[in-house]
């Protein structure tokens, strides 16, 4: 009996709708109040939109909420209103996971200080858009093995994907998604019911995906040293099983320093994908492959 094409959906975590502050926006807000101005206009959702905060002596109002003026805010930190104070968007449960602002508005995130998404030369969302374009998601069924902040999913929705399944193993990363206004909400009208996000380990959940039921694959695993199982031949064999003939895959590898690691991870990945039944070539900062 064939496996079902998707895992059973889980209830989605509610998305945060309050203000988000960075050091710069918090300082601008406080400075405007110090000058006695009645309002401050700017973005309180990391550049998604611009709005007006009403300034009073005892605090400021935005939307339906009233908030105290923030104290000193740290650089490279995003703050959310936790009901009592503006707190860093971070969690610690074995590792410190933190949402981090960038010069492009769209945030990246870090695990124990290691940046998980490129942001030096382009917005993490624009970077994801270039990679997603390689698999041409319009009208397709796409599997996203390591969902992260959901930028691959956002780009696929934007490009007209028919249906998308996304797995994310880390519960804290899923929580970051609910705070980050740039992460797609599966329940939002803009998603149109096309995105299913599951809290699941891709190496296990892949067993629930039916043979040749996927038109395209996006694989953005953590570094090899952190999650070697996501670079294993056995996992690549599973990716080949679920992808239809002619289907496309983009596998992010980054550009590990061969002088320090002693390994050429992108070429190792390409060879393993070839053994699994793909035609593979290096592309962008990863490997692009087509199912034979």
N, C-alpha and C positions, 0 to 999 in steps of 0.2 A: 504494500500500500504506500503510495508516494507521500512524502512529507507535505504538510500544508505550506502554501507559498510564503506566509508571514507568521510571525509570532503573534499571540493574542495581545491586543493593545492594552496599555496600562493607563489609569487615570493620569492626566497631565497635571504637573504642578502649576498652581496659579502664577501668573506673571505679575511682577511688581509694577506699580503705576505711579509711585511717588517720585520726588526729585532725586537726582544724582548730582553730587558735587565733586569737583576736583579742586586742587589747590588754587588754580587760576580762577575758576568760576566762583568759588567761595570767597576769594579775596576781592573780586570785582563786586560781588553782592554786598559784602561788608563795607567796602569803600564807598559805594553809592549811598548806603545808609548813613555813614559817617559824614557825608557831605550834605545830609538833610534832604536828599532827593526822595520824592514820594514813591518812585518805582524804579525797577531795574529791568532792562530787557536783554535777554540772552538765552542760551540753551541750558536746560536742566535735564536733558536726556542724551548727553554725549553727542550733540550735533544733529540728532534726528529731526529736531524742530526748534523753533524759537518762540519764546513766550515772555510774559511779563509777570514779574514778582512784585507784589504790593508791599511797600516797606513801612513799618511802624516802629515805634520806640522799643516795644517789647518783643519784636520778632518780625517775621515776614510771612506773607501768604502767597500760596501758589496752588492753583486748582481749588480743591475744597479743603486743603490743609493749612495749618498755621504752624510755623517752625521757629525755633530759636536761631539766632545768628551762630554760625559755627565758630568754634575755637580755631586754633592753629591747625591747618591741614597739611599732611605730608605730601611730598612730591611722589609721583609714580603710584598714586593710590586713588581709588574711586570710593566715594562714600554714599551710603544709602541710609534712609531714615528707618530705623528698626523699631520704631514706636516709642522710643525713649531718647534717642540721640542719633547723631550721624556717625555711623560705624563703617569701618573699612569693608569693602566687598571681598571678604576672604573667609576661609574656613581652615581649620586644622583638625585632621583626623588621620594621623599617621604621616601626613605631608601637608605643608602649607600651600593651599591653592588660592590664588589671588587674581582678581580682574585688574588689569593694568592699562592706564590710558596711553594713547599714542598721539603723535602729531597729526593723525588723520581722522580724529574723532572716534573711529571704530577701534574698540579696545582689543588687546591681546590678553593672554592669561599666562601665569607662571605656576609651576609646581616646584616648590623648594628653590625658588629663585631662577629656575631654568625657563626661559621663554619658549612657549609651545607653538607660537605662530610667527612667521616672518612679518616684520613691520618696519624695517630700516629703510627700504627703498620704495615701498608702496603700502597703501592701506591693506590690512589683512583681508578685507572683503574683496578688494580689487585683485589681490594675489590669488584668492580662491576662485575668482571669476575666470582668470586666465586658465587655471587648471581644469575647471569644470567645462570650459569650452572644448577641451580636447575630447571629451566623451559625448558631446552633442546631445544634451539631455532632452531636448524638446520632443514631447509626445512619447517618451520612453518610461519604462519601469527601471528605477535606479536603486541600487543598494549602496548605502553609506556605512561602512563598517565601524568607523570610530568617529562619532558625530562631533565631539568637542563642543565648541561654541555654536556650531550649526551654520557656519558660513558657507560650506559646500551646499547645504540644504537650501539656504537663502538664495544662492545663485541658481540652483536648479529650479526652484519655484519661480524665480524671476524669468528664467529661460523657457518656461512652459512645460516642465516635466509632467508626465501623466500621473505618476505615483512614485513615492519615495519612501523607502524604509531606512531608518537610521538607528544604529545601535550605539549606546554609550555606556561604558562599564562603570565609570566613576560617578557616584551619587553627588559629590560636591561640584563636579563640573556641570551636572544637570541643574544644580541649584544656581550656579553662576549664570546659566542660560536664562533663568527666570528673572534675573536682575538686569541683564544686559539688553538694552532696547534694540540692539542690532541682531540679536539671536531670534530666529523665526519661532513664532508660537504656533504649534500644530493646531490649536483650537481657534486661531484668529480667522476671520472671514477671508483675509488675503491668502491664507493657505489653502482654502477651498477643499479641505478634507484630503488633500493630496499627500500630506506628510504624516507618517507614523513614526514616533520617537519612542524607543524602548530602552529601559534601563537593563542592559544585557551585555555580557561578554561575547564579543563577536566570534571568538573561537568555539564557543558552545552554541550560540544562537544560530550560527551558520547551518547547523544540522537541521533546523526547522525550515530552511528555505528549499523549495522544490528544485529539482534538476531543470536547467535551462529556462528558469522563470524570470531571469533578470536580463535587461537589455544593456545595462552599463553599470560599472562598479567604480566607486571612489574609496580609496584606502589611504588613510592619513594616520598611521600609527605613531605612538611615541617612539623615541629613539630605540635603536636595536638593543642597547644595553639595559633599557628599562623594560621592554616588552618583546623579548626575542621570539616568543611564541607567535607573534603576529608577522614574523618574517620566515616562519618555518615552511619547509616544503609541503608538509601535510596540510597547512592552512591554504597555501597557494593551490593545492590540488582541489580543495573545497571551493575556492573561488572559481576555478575552471569548471567545476561541476555545475554551479548555479548559473553561470553565464552562458547565454545562447551563443551559437556559432556566429562569428563576425562581431560579437559584442566587444565594447571598448572598456579599458580599465586605465585609470591613472593612480599610481602608487607614489605617494610622497616619501622621499627618503632623506631630504636635506642634502647637505654637502659635507659629510664628516671629513675631518682632517686625516688623510691617510698617513701623514708623518707621525701623528700621535696615536691613532687607533691601530695602524698597521693593517687596515682593511679597506677595501673599496666596496662599500655597502651597495651603492647603486648597481654596480656590475654584478655583484653577487645576487642581488634581487632579480636582475634581468635574466641571469642564467637559470635561476630556480623557476621563474615564470615560464621560460622556454621549456623546461622539463615538464611543467604542468600542462602544457598544450597551448601556450601563447606565442605570438610573435612579439618580441619586446625590443624597445630601443630607449635610450636615455632621452629625457625631455624635461625642460625647465629644471626644477630641483627634485627630480624623481624619475620614474620610469613610466612610459606609455606603452600599453600592450593591447593586442587584439586577439581574441579567441580564435584559434584555427578551426 
